[in-house]
Amino acid sequence: MKKIIKGYTIFAIMFFVFACGGSDGPPPNSAPTTAQLVYPSVDLLCIDNTIAFNWNAATDPDDDPVSYKLTVAKDRALTDVVEQRTVNSTSVTITLQKAAAFYWRVIAVDSEGNEGQPTGTQAFYTEGVGISNYAPFTAALVGPNDDGHVDAGIVSLNWTGADTNTDDVLTYELYFGEEENPPLLASDLSSETSDVNVTSGKTYYWKINTSDNSGAKTIGQVWKFHVN
């Protein structure tokens, strides 16, 4: 009987030691901070199509070496990618198409593969030869968050428009509905907000097309939100 009790005692001690020892070990490696975009600045009309992209360095809590993943695309959602590079410096020069709108962001990545939060996406335009008017940038989402959740009732749809021709007057078409390709709800909107009535348990899709007073138009991306 004493042998049995002694055996249980040794087993209990070993279990306690191993259980406590399991929590020991190095702390998890942390991701770097978010880089800050410098050039091209927001909604800039670049005088050349060879662009010297530049951003401020991120820092890493573990002092790991940091590299940067640069993405340049023709749409604000960054799906129509024209350039994607990973560099160790905070600048890179890229030649792009003339007379076109582009959107860019940077993600800091440490040597352990941890990615920091992406920068915001900024738009710019490359100047073309003999062009006096440029199409507006696609509208930027303000709210509700894409794929986010809202309460039933009246919801304010909010966006931001921009144009390199700062004297242009922008108007908007609002497409809204339960279909993934939503129907036109309102046109010739001059404000950057519109209220809609939504029903609990449903998902809604919407997009904004932007026009300037010269007739140039850009087609927006489709956003969606869910109703609680």
Buried (B, 14 or more C-beta within 10 A) or exposed (E): EEEEEEEEEEEEEEEEEEEEEEEEEEEEBBBBBBBEBBBBEEBBBBEEBEBEBBBEBBEBEBEBEBBBBBBBBBBBBBEEEBBEEEEEEBEBEBEBEBBBBBBBBBBBBBEBEBEBEBBEBBBBBBBEEEEEEBBBBBBBBEBBEEEEEBEEEEBEBBBEBBBBBEEBEBBBBBBBBEEEEBEEBEEEBEEBEBEBEBEEEEEBBBBBBBBBEBEBEBBBBBBBBBBE
